[in-house]
């Protein structure tokens, strides 16, 4: 076996191991993003499908590439090159389109959240996630506190000794209906008899930025994956060339007695 071919085979295997690792990262990213119920939107769902799809395809192709490189078989290497080139083309086109469409996508995400006018009537799991976000980010409702109707959760209320209370909080008349949200984790607040004091800021900007961060991370992974794919395809084609050029060739000629002479040579 030629020394150059050995090095090229090792390089192909290393690059495909990296591709397999990135495929697993894409799979895990899709699972984590899909489990975030507060950020569950059609735009993010499409990103999750993209992440899982490319993750699975990359893992399968990397296995094919490692097998072809290790065995030095021409057909698996050619199939790998063709399918990896197709994946790269689709990946890079979608990634560029998504990158250029980020401002429009951000507006669509904001509009999607803004169309949810009643948190009180949403699923309990979504309520819990929003409740956690409100407590952490000091916001209230997707648009404002009225999204909760007559059941404002305690996570919306400003603490008694809250700094910048005048700037970041707003007084809300006490509701007659003190029903608590379904499946909440905490007890209702005990505001003064006259009014509640709730956070003024809505949660839509925070949720929008959260979804956009998911998409930015996904795009970063995809562009990195595309770079490794180019290097892997080039390495596999070079390995295929070395294997092909060292394949024995057979020539024949006839001597004076009309006997066939076979001449073997290695190019």
N, C-alpha and C positions, 0 to 999 in steps of 0.2 A: 504494500500500500504506500503510495507517495506521501511524503511528509506534508506537502502543501494540502493535499486532500484531507489528511488527518486533522490539521488545524482548522480547515474550513468546516469539517464535520462537527468539531467541537464548538465552533462559533455558532453554527446553526442550532445545535442543541441548547446552548446557553440562551440564545435569543428567544427560542420557543418556550423555554422555562419562564423567562420574563413575561412573555405573552400570556402564558397560562396563569401566572400570578395576577396580572392585570385583569384577566377574565374573571378570576375569583373576586377581585376587588369590585368589579362592576356588578357581579351578582349580589355581593353583600351590600353594596350601595343601594341597589334597587330594593332589597328587602328592608333596609333601614328606612329609606325614604317612604316606602309604602306603609310602614307601620306608624308613621307620624300622621295621626288622624286629623290634627288641627290644620295640617298643610295639604289635606287630601282634596286636590282639584284636578280637573280634566287635564290641565297643562302639565302638572306634575306627574299624573298617571301616564301620560304619553312618554315622559322622560324615564319613568320606571320601566315601561315596556321596552324602550330603546336600550336601557342599561342591561336588563336581564337578557334580551335577545342577543346583543353583541357580546355579552359575557359568555353565554353558552356557546355561541359560534366560535369565539376566540379560543376557548378551552378545547373544543373538538378539533379545530384546525391545528392548534399547537401540538396536540397529541399525534396527529397525522404527520406533522413536520418533524417531530422528534423521531418517530418511527422510521420515516424515509431517510433521515440523515444517519441514524444509527445503523440501519441495514444497508444504506447506500443503494437504495432501489430507485430507479428512474421514475417509474409510474407514480408512486406516492409523492415524490418531490414535484412532479409536474402538476398533479392534481392540487397539491398544496399551494403552489404558486398561482394557479388560476383562481382558485376560490379565495385565497387571501387577497389577491389583487381586486376581486369583486367586492369583498368586504371593505377593503380600504377605500375604494371609490365611493361606495354608499355611505360609509362612515364620515368621510371628509366632506362630502356634499351636505349631509344633514347637519354636521357640526358647524359648517360655515353659515348655512341658512339660519340655524338657531342663534348663532352669534350676532348676525346682522339684525335679527328680528327681536333682540332683547328689549329695546324700548317699547315696541308694540306689545310684546308678551307681558311686560310689566303692567301696562295699562289694562290688558285683558284680565290679569290676575286680580288687580284692584277692583275691577268691575264685577268679577265673579263673587268676591267676598261682599261687596257692597249690596249685591242683590239678595243676600241673606238678611232679611229684615226682622226676623224673629228667632233669636237664639233659644227662647223658651220652648219652641216647638221642634227643635232639632234633636238628633239622637243623643242619648245620654253620654255616650263615649265622647262625642264631639263637645258636649257641654263641659265634661271633665277636663278635656285638653285646653279649652278656652279659659276655664276657671284657673288652671295652673299658670297659663300664660299671663292672665290679668294680674295674678299675685306677683309674678316674677318681673313683668315689664311695667307694672303700674299703669295699666290701661283699663278701659271698661267698654265692653261691647265691640262689635265689628264696626258699627257706625258711631254709636254713642250708647249711653245707658238705657235708652228706650228699647234697645234690642231685647232686653230681658223682660220687657213688659212690667208686670207688678211683682216680679220675683228677682230683684237685683241681688246677686250673691255677695257674700262677705268680701270676696277678693276684689270687688269694685270699690269698697269703702276706704277712704283715706284715714290713716291712723290719727288719733287725737293730737299727737305731737309731731305731725308730719311737717317737714320743712317745705317752704314754697307752697303752702296750702292754698293761698289766694290765687297763685298762678296756675297750679296744676290740678286743682280740685274745683268742683262746682256743687252748689247746693241744690238738692232735689227735694221737692215736697214729699212728705211721708205718705206712702200708699196705704190704703185701707186693707188691701190684700197682702198679707205677709207670707204667702205660700213660698216655700223654698224650692229650688230647682231639683229635678229628679236626680237621685243617686249622687247627691253632693257629698263631699267628704268633711264638711265642717258645718257648724251650727249657724243659724242666721245671726246677723249683726244686731246690735242694740243701739240704734241711733237715738238722737234726741227726739222729743215729741214733735218738734216743728219740721225738721227736714233731715235728710241724709246728706252726707258729704262724700261724693264719689269722684273718681279720677276723670278728668276732662278729656284726656287723650283717647282716641279710638285705637283699636288693636289692628286695624287693616294694614297700616304702613308696616307694622312689625311682622305680621304674617306674610305680607307680600315680599318683604326683604328676605324672610326665611325661605320662601319658595325659590326666590331668585338665587340665593346662595346654594341651594341644592343643585339648581341648573348650572351654575357657574362651576361648581365642583365636578359635575358630570362632564361638562365641556372640557375642562382641564384634563380629566382622565382620558377622554376620547382622543384629544389631540396628541397626548403622550403615547397612547396606544398606536395611533396612526404612524407616528415617527418610528416606533419599534417595528411595526409591520413592514415599512419600507426597507429597513435594514435587514429584516429576516428574509424577505422575498429576494433581495439582491444576493444575500449569502447562499440561499438555497439554489438560485440559478447558477451561481459560480460553482457550487458543489456539483450540480447536475452536469455542468460543462466539463469539469475535471473527470467525473465518472465516465462521461460519454467519450471524451478524447482518449482515455486509456483503455477503451474496450478493444479487445483483439480484433483485427480485421483479417480476412482470408482472401488470398489471391491465388490464381492457378494459371499454369501454362502447359504446353505440350512439348515433349522432347522429340528427337528425331525418330523415335520408334512409336510415335503417336500415343505415348503414355502420358497421363495427366499428372502434373507435378503441383502440389499444394504448397504455397509459401505463406507462412504465418508471420505476422509482424505486429508490433505494438506501437501505435502512434503516440 
